[in-house]
Amino acid sequence: MIVILLIAGALIFAISMIFIRPGVKKLVWVFIGLILSVGSVVALTLNYNTFLGMKEVSKTQTYPLTSSVHGQHVLSYQQLGTKNERVYFYATNPLQQKLAKTDPSTGSVKIKHNSKMNQVKITRVTRVYRSEEMKLLFSNGVPNHQFVSQNYEFRLMSGWKLKQVTTQGKKG
């Protein structure tokens, strides 16, 4: 819709500059066309850069956590590079064959020891439009429910350990 307002503003500006005779009427139409054009460009730029008209919504889900190595109380991870970037491998069901993994490029991981239960809390953050008007106005710009980040919080009972695995030793 904002693109339509931009085109309409440009057409009003051009037509009024070319076809309307000088006077107050011409100034009014030129001003209207200019305001629509410039306002649309500014709104489009703000939408792309600062997500104008959008808000961040988080959805949190908690799952039971089972050991990533059968017969042991272990949460395994693989080190990436030299910093604290790690990929954690976890299972939410003891019958699960393929382990799920975290993605350090899209979020953060927190580990809390000595918890009452083994759990993984996954918080997914997305951007949604504040209202239907904003969605209608910017529907050609940034998509609704745009992914922002996904954060993990592992809660481990006492006795659980973190174990680094090599590429060959990893399951899943």
C-alpha positions as CSV (number, residue, x, y, z in Angstrom):
1,M,0.0,0.0,0.0
2,I,2.8,2.4,0.8
3,V,4.2,1.8,-2.7
4,I,0.8,2.8,-4.2
5,L,0.9,6.0,-2.1
6,L,4.4,6.7,-3.4
7,I,3.3,6.3,-7.0
8,A,0.2,8.4,-6.4
9,G,2.2,11.1,-4.8
10,A,4.7,11.2,-7.7
11,L,1.9,11.3,-10.2
12,I,0.0,14.1,-8.4
13,F,3.3,16.1,-8.2
14,A,4.1,15.6,-11.9
15,I,0.6,16.2,-13.2
16,S,0.2,19.3,-11.1
17,M,3.6,20.7,-12.1
18,I,2.8,20.2,-15.8
19,F,-0.9,20.7,-16.3
20,I,-2.2,23.1,-13.6
21,R,-1.8,26.8,-14.2
22,P,0.2,28.8,-11.7
23,G,-1.7,29.9,-8.6
24,V,-2.8,28.7,-5.2
25,K,-4.5,25.5,-6.6
26,K,-1.2,24.5,-8.2
27,L,0.7,25.1,-5.0
28,V,-1.7,23.0,-3.0
29,W,-1.6,20.0,-5.4
30,V,2.2,20.2,-5.7
31,F,2.5,20.3,-1.9
32,I,0.1,17.3,-1.5
33,G,2.1,15.3,-4.1
34,L,5.4,16.2,-2.5
35,I,4.2,15.3,1.0
36,L,2.9,11.9,-0.2
37,S,6.1,11.1,-2.1
38,V,8.6,12.1,0.5
39,G,6.4,10.7,3.4
40,S,6.2,7.3,1.6
41,V,9.9,7.2,1.0
42,V,10.7,8.1,4.6
43,A,8.1,5.5,5.9
44,L,9.6,2.8,3.6
45,T,13.1,3.6,4.8
46,L,12.1,3.5,8.4
47,N,10.3,0.2,7.9
48,Y,13.3,-1.5,6.4
49,N,15.9,-0.1,8.9
50,T,14.0,0.2,12.2
51,F,11.0,-2.0,11.6
52,L,8.5,0.8,11.8
53,G,5.1,-0.5,12.8
54,M,6.4,-3.8,14.2
55,K,6.9,-5.2,17.6
56,E,8.9,-8.2,18.9
57,V,6.9,-11.1,20.2
58,S,8.5,-14.0,22.1
59,K,7.1,-17.5,22.5
60,T,8.5,-19.7,25.2
61,Q,8.2,-23.5,25.2
62,T,9.6,-25.8,27.9
63,Y,10.5,-29.4,27.2
64,P,11.9,-32.2,29.4
65,L,15.5,-32.9,28.7
66,T,17.1,-36.3,28.4
67,S,20.7,-37.2,28.2
68,S,22.3,-36.9,24.8
69,V,24.5,-39.9,25.6
70,H,22.6,-43.1,26.6
71,G,23.4,-44.4,30.1
72,Q,25.1,-41.2,31.2
73,H,23.9,-37.8,32.6
74,V,25.5,-35.7,29.9
75,L,24.7,-32.7,27.8
76,S,27.1,-32.8,24.9
77,Y,28.4,-29.9,22.9
78,Q,30.8,-29.2,20.0
79,Q,33.2,-26.2,20.2
80,L,33.2,-23.8,17.3
81,G,36.4,-21.8,16.8
82,T,38.3,-20.3,19.8
83,K,35.5,-18.3,21.4
84,N,32.6,-19.5,23.5
85,E,30.6,-20.5,20.5
86,R,29.2,-24.0,21.0
87,V,26.6,-26.2,19.4
88,Y,24.7,-28.1,22.1
89,F,23.1,-31.4,21.2
90,Y,20.0,-32.4,23.2
91,A,17.1,-34.7,23.2
92,T,13.6,-34.0,24.6
93,N,12.5,-37.6,24.4
94,P,14.5,-40.7,25.5
95,L,13.3,-42.6,22.3
96,Q,14.5,-39.8,20.1
97,Q,17.1,-41.1,17.6
98,K,18.4,-37.9,16.1
99,L,19.6,-35.2,18.5
100,A,18.4,-31.6,18.1
101,K,21.0,-28.9,18.1
102,T,21.3,-25.2,19.0
103,D,22.5,-22.6,16.5
104,P,24.9,-20.1,17.9
105,S,24.5,-17.7,15.0
106,T,20.8,-17.1,15.8
107,G,20.7,-16.8,19.6
108,S,22.3,-17.6,22.9
109,V,22.5,-20.5,25.3
110,K,22.4,-20.4,29.1
111,I,23.1,-23.4,31.3
112,K,21.8,-23.5,34.9
113,H,23.1,-26.3,37.1
114,N,21.5,-27.8,40.3
115,S,17.9,-27.4,39.0
116,K,15.0,-29.5,40.3
117,M,14.3,-30.9,36.8
118,N,16.1,-31.4,33.6
119,Q,14.5,-29.1,31.1
120,V,15.2,-27.1,28.0
121,K,13.4,-23.8,27.7
122,I,13.3,-22.4,24.1
123,T,12.4,-18.8,23.5
124,R,11.7,-17.8,19.9
125,V,11.5,-14.1,19.1
126,T,9.7,-12.9,16.0
127,R,8.6,-9.5,14.6
128,V,4.9,-8.9,13.9
129,Y,3.0,-5.9,12.8
130,R,1.4,-3.8,15.6
131,S,-1.9,-3.6,13.9
132,E,-3.8,-4.6,10.7
133,E,-3.3,-1.0,9.4
134,M,0.4,-1.3,9.6
135,K,0.3,-4.7,8.0
136,L,-1.8,-3.3,5.2
137,L,0.5,-0.3,4.8
138,F,3.8,-2.3,4.7
139,S,2.6,-5.6,3.4
140,N,5.2,-5.4,0.5
141,G,8.0,-4.7,2.9
142,V,9.2,-6.8,5.8
143,P,7.2,-10.0,6.2
144,N,5.0,-10.7,9.2
145,H,6.4,-13.2,11.8
146,Q,10.0,-12.4,10.8
147,F,12.4,-14.5,12.7
148,V,14.7,-12.5,15.1
149,S,16.4,-15.0,17.5
150,Q,16.0,-18.3,19.3
151,N,17.4,-18.6,22.8
152,Y,18.0,-21.7,24.8
153,E,18.1,-22.3,28.6
154,F,19.2,-25.7,29.7
155,R,18.4,-26.5,33.3
156,L,20.4,-29.5,34.6
157,M,20.0,-31.4,37.8
158,S,23.0,-32.0,40.0
159,G,25.2,-34.8,38.7
160,W,24.8,-33.8,35.1
161,K,27.9,-32.8,33.2
162,L,28.8,-31.0,30.0
163,K,30.8,-33.1,27.6
164,Q,32.7,-32.0,24.5
165,V,32.4,-34.3,21.5
166,T,34.4,-34.4,18.4
167,T,33.0,-34.4,14.9
168,Q,33.3,-38.2,14.7
169,G,31.8,-38.8,18.1
170,K,28.7,-36.7,17.6
171,K,25.3,-38.3,17.1
172,G,22.6,-36.7,14.9
